[in-house]
């Protein structure tokens, strides 16, 4: 396909996996039995994406508890009452609170990548949480004997090790989820918190060579959980100039659900670094209606009026189920939307003569 197109990451889990997770939480099945169901879901996800003709695959986050908290699996220095993230529909996701150091990842994204690559010869993307998100684990009142600066040094070392292991493990791309970027502007319209997040993430990205950073991307979105968002009301114009300061090779932007995409695309065109590619969202994971391929085509063509074709790609607005318990969108609908993205992108490429 002459216009690159990639999935963002998560895909709704099958009913069997949802059931197995509940059984595991209730002590009715053991870790090995849950892992077997997760492995089956990963294999099915990769197989279905491959049959749709997706040029780049993901494991759909089938074995992750969430796209944010997976590194915490097995780490014990946590309490449940951390930073709360409110969504527009009233539901809240609460991050854990760090209670002791040193901070270490319990699980890294390269473990999921290795499993996925056992099932396919096609390129596989690795998705990882940005260190800025995990920086929110540290409590405002500090931790005795474990200063925040020491925590951040440990966090950045863990993030670097994760990204490097994914690159060395053959990832087509390592995509950092930076969903807290837009939320930061909602909480602090001055941009101070966002600037801190960008600086923190750059402290990791700048440890990689230019060739390595070409294989690292950043995804930003206004939240996508249980059919709701946490920061869709935040103006992209305040975010994008800061976002594009990140030393990443590609950027994945929610766009299909954007109220005024033409205005935002103009901002992208005026602020995107000349050495970066932007993947624009052309399907909305919060809308249960499947976009016709022709609508996807038109969204791609609209983007191509602002962004040179050699720097343009397409994606979904966000993952379809960032948290393992999110059942707002069906698995079948998610794959139908992915199919529409693939077909619509190809239609646009043909119309553009690519």
NORSUL-V957403 format. One record per backbone hydrogen bond with DSSP energy under -1.0 kcal/mol. NH is the residue of the N-H (numbers start at 1). CO is the residue of the C=O. If there is no record, write none. Layout:
nh: (NH | NH)
co: (CO | CO)
This chain:
nh: (6 | 11 | 18 | 19 | 20 | 21 | 22 | 23 | 24 | 25 | 26 | 27 | 28 | 34 | 35 | 36 | 37 | 38 | 39 | 40 | 41 | 42 | 43 | 44 | 45 | 46 | 47 | 48 | 49 | 50 | 51 | 52 | 54 | 57 | 62 | 64 | 67 | 70 | 72 | 73 | 75 | 78 | 79 | 82 | 85 | 87 | 88 | 90 | 93 | 95 | 97 | 98 | 99 | 106 | 111 | 113 | 114 | 115 | 116 | 117 | 119 | 125 | 126 | 128 | 130 | 133 | 134 | 135 | 136 | 137 | 138 | 142 | 146 | 151 | 152 | 153 | 154 | 155 | 156 | 157 | 158 | 159 | 160 | 161 | 162 | 163 | 164 | 165 | 166 | 167 | 168 | 169 | 170 | 171 | 172 | 174 | 175 | 176 | 177 | 178 | 181 | 184 | 185 | 186 | 187 | 188 | 191 | 195 | 196 | 197 | 198 | 199 | 200 | 201 | 202 | 203 | 205 | 206 | 207 | 208 | 213 | 214 | 215 | 216 | 217 | 218 | 219 | 220 | 225 | 228 | 230 | 231 | 234 | 238 | 240 | 243 | 244 | 245 | 246 | 248 | 249 | 249 | 250 | 251 | 252 | 253 | 254 | 258 | 264 | 265 | 266 | 267 | 268 | 269 | 270 | 271 | 271 | 272 | 276 | 277 | 278 | 279 | 280 | 281 | 282 | 287 | 296 | 297 | 298 | 299 | 300 | 301 | 302 | 303 | 304 | 306 | 307 | 311 | 312 | 313 | 314 | 315 | 317 | 320 | 324 | 326 | 334 | 335 | 336 | 337 | 338 | 339 | 340 | 341 | 342 | 343 | 344 | 345 | 346 | 347 | 348 | 349 | 350 | 351 | 352 | 353 | 354)
co: (314 | 60 | 14 | 15 | 16 | 17 | 18 | 19 | 20 | 21 | 22 | 24 | 23 | 30 | 31 | 32 | 33 | 34 | 35 | 36 | 37 | 38 | 39 | 40 | 41 | 42 | 43 | 44 | 45 | 46 | 47 | 48 | 49 | 123 | 59 | 61 | 322 | 66 | 69 | 70 | 72 | 76 | 97 | 95 | 93 | 91 | 229 | 87 | 85 | 83 | 79 | 137 | 77 | 71 | 108 | 109 | 110 | 111 | 112 | 113 | 116 | 57 | 173 | 175 | 177 | 130 | 130 | 131 | 133 | 134 | 135 | 139 | 143 | 147 | 148 | 149 | 150 | 151 | 152 | 153 | 154 | 155 | 156 | 157 | 158 | 159 | 160 | 161 | 162 | 163 | 164 | 165 | 167 | 166 | 124 | 215 | 126 | 217 | 128 | 219 | 178 | 180 | 181 | 182 | 183 | 184 | 188 | 191 | 192 | 193 | 194 | 195 | 196 | 197 | 198 | 199 | 201 | 202 | 204 | 205 | 209 | 210 | 212 | 213 | 174 | 250 | 176 | 252 | 228 | 225 | 222 | 222 | 231 | 235 | 236 | 239 | 240 | 242 | 243 | 246 | 213 | 216 | 216 | 277 | 218 | 279 | 220 | 255 | 260 | 261 | 262 | 263 | 264 | 265 | 266 | 267 | 268 | 268 | 273 | 249 | 311 | 251 | 313 | 253 | 315 | 284 | 292 | 293 | 294 | 295 | 296 | 297 | 298 | 299 | 300 | 303 | 303 | 308 | 309 | 278 | 4 | 280 | 283 | 10 | 65 | 323 | 330 | 331 | 332 | 333 | 334 | 335 | 336 | 337 | 338 | 339 | 340 | 341 | 342 | 343 | 344 | 345 | 346 | 347 | 348 | 350 | 349)
